[in-house]
């Protein structure tokens, strides 16, 4: 452990509460709070965040502006500052959030899916690095998240390597989902400001493209994923998204830390969004949330096992397995409550299921944060049959509310949910391994059996889940250790160079 606070800069394309399309924003908004309040003797760390300033982002006071040279053009970067507030053991800390503003690149409707995506995020990465000496702040480590920040480790080791200001900065690159890689045509080399000598497999070339994800994996001091199991899975051809060989090559630098959740926001004892507050010592009050949820969404209000799903409706999440067994499930005495949006195929599937079984299925296509909380609190079980799942936050929130997860053993689900053993009373959910509808059906049936046959065992299982600690305070300590390892490796390489 270091005997001083660390200076940490976290980069993310989205950060709660300013901009969000998925779980990355939650991580980028919560992890810095934990890092700012953990460390040796609770002295905390100097943690700051950087993100683009999108059109819809409000606030941010002007700090500085400067030209950014990249490729064959110059663009102006305006740096604005906002903040997120951290509370820990009665202490308050403010985490600065630097927003890179440029009207041409970021003043648009939406955050992603533009034809000049490579140019937008190459500019963002260069602007962040150019910003640091102008702020007279030199981080010990830059924590890059997903492909949008992949160029930063590359720039540090190839463009800024001769500038002593940047020489001691270490990098950690976190892969949140290997599917999304940021792969672009060869002429992206010009945007990056490098020549064709970099278009080789040992550097940036990836199956005929320039890959921003590969930049992070090749050039970061340490690579991290959002669960230990996912770190292992992505080294296999079936889940490696064609990068498995590269990840195996760097396996000694590859780690996995499970994401946390905000225990202040997700707290059934104080959550004002749910109908009745409760905790592990008043679990009986949880049932009132189920009855209120049933009435709100139009299902019969009765003590029937209720299965919740809150999810993006995409192929990754295993909804094809539900389709396989839907009619068979409906013969059981259960209710299913879904909240989500995504692929029109799955939206239609759940809407049709609702129409066919209106007394058993409620499907809300869209997203509603209040309804999501009421599902987490009101359901008895929470379903995540994912084909793959780097970490998953739904199961962590569900367990915080005493709602028992039924999951497939993959990625972060395998790391956080352990199969319940009715003989020993150990475990916190119901787990299946094979990716097929029959395995899913048996896992649901096992959960229903415990729920119906032994209320005492079910209560014990609920307490097992609620007793677990998936707070960012715990994960923050692990990240801090990872940053320290990255810094140590960087210093060791400098000494032996």
Steps between C-alpha positions, in 0.01 A plus 500: 500500500619851422564733792332795328171578328490426129407739223252313279332615178207290382396531133158398379277583203206526741467581870199507732333744564608689186458252215393136488410228253602196707682356799832665412356835610403354839851367553661827394274697732539275805855361497665845531300565817635182654856570388485850646415365843720189533873469553762471768362626832185618318691794357332454163635580158497787253248358251377681191285400203503599133221456245368670185263794538202382296218722381263384772744544789415793723740706707875510510690822558761613251861419594723529195509454123782406264564360151534126451713383206414156372517351155506783248272732688474719807193516721435710809442328833308685767533350847208545736485383860211347691514266800354198672475487877627214718397417855682251722485456878366851537775647281421696185721517191448665164618315189572735208355396163678651198283521190664528159284731291513542125195612306592311182546161668266498797215743441276235344178318578619177657836383627610224263454341156637781283710444185795694643509309829872424475581867451273609786659276760856539373446873551358436850804293600752751365313788664507328840875446482563856378281628783712360782805733486268796449330408826841441661379159617694182434313178582681190621263282300240549230214250515364454148159341451396320181602567140424873501803560724720227349723751313627654827749220585609498135553877491698495825743235375534620142417872469578647843775257604780758472323764709612464866163627624334180377783256566387384842128461427379140522190365327231245582258402225166349604297291254133528588377307196741356244229493233525875453848562359509821300644353179553746214658515150873517442490874427427551871879493537495856367254604768734352760796681350710191424626332186445164333778341704239472777264299282637161601353230728754575773368857523164634381387282210207273579364289213547784253379776733644736761359396837461742789436208737823336387692821572398478864577129525843524333630818661348527850721402793219286643177369346192448710154355446192524715511147645757227549302246300459738207876560504541126448216463250628765259820301458293226334415502127123477563485819710823673401348697210812422289721661767548182705852441369608853587346469847669166560829664404443762772336264749759585768379862482128414494286534814133494592317712758124473543314829474329637806171679550417816691381379840353840583283507188408133512385455858163337572497653848502858368400481130215750451412348162363175639163454672620366838847522647660197661836342587631154583337519844158590359486283189131438556434857382649419159179319402305825511717621214392198296131567552545868413702409189234254384230765530713762324571283196158334477569149625282321758619602849571174678787312661626325189871466419587806293798503265645838397711600200654845453723494196603619158315274257795370299621159393777495760247480783369150422142584416497232233508248785185653647336472158582126493313430823246785517183290467633240741584772754150639472359170623674567832340713771724804449493856377763666279565875502726646231638850454727566205556622149727404213474254213152525340493120475514460878272796561240328281562164667425631848206710381346191341565299814319767701204491260482121513530476881367829639450353849859378519720740301553875517737652244593868508693583183712804575690610808381648825742534793223502762333190359841331484547551873150372571576184304826447689313541830173331407611189312593181685752391236706677234580334169829542308555203261777680309699341220790707632514774764825691568377602845130575528349749741144367510585201716693722744209742539252214529697336783525833681118495504475134602380390157659168412688480168456213256800520268717319255856437620690743281716808557407711799191290565724203576713714732213647700222239509560160660252217478284447807554176689188413704698252710767742621304822451790653306465698180314808388314405183429233240756432229498297179789438262383362166368758259162350420137547599477170688783600738332834560167334569653268761668794678167685520326184621759454776446857615122457503530180703700668777266801497186287534616208712707667771439868584768479768761392249391774263541760772847365572584523130376861486717590798799330338457728199444816703804432719743514207708813437507617139554864587746720316691540826614138467568514126671838541768346722567235232529766230737700716724194536488452123604861440787459742610189313491691170711780647751254644538324165545829320770609745675164472507523120642853525778380732597211274470691171 
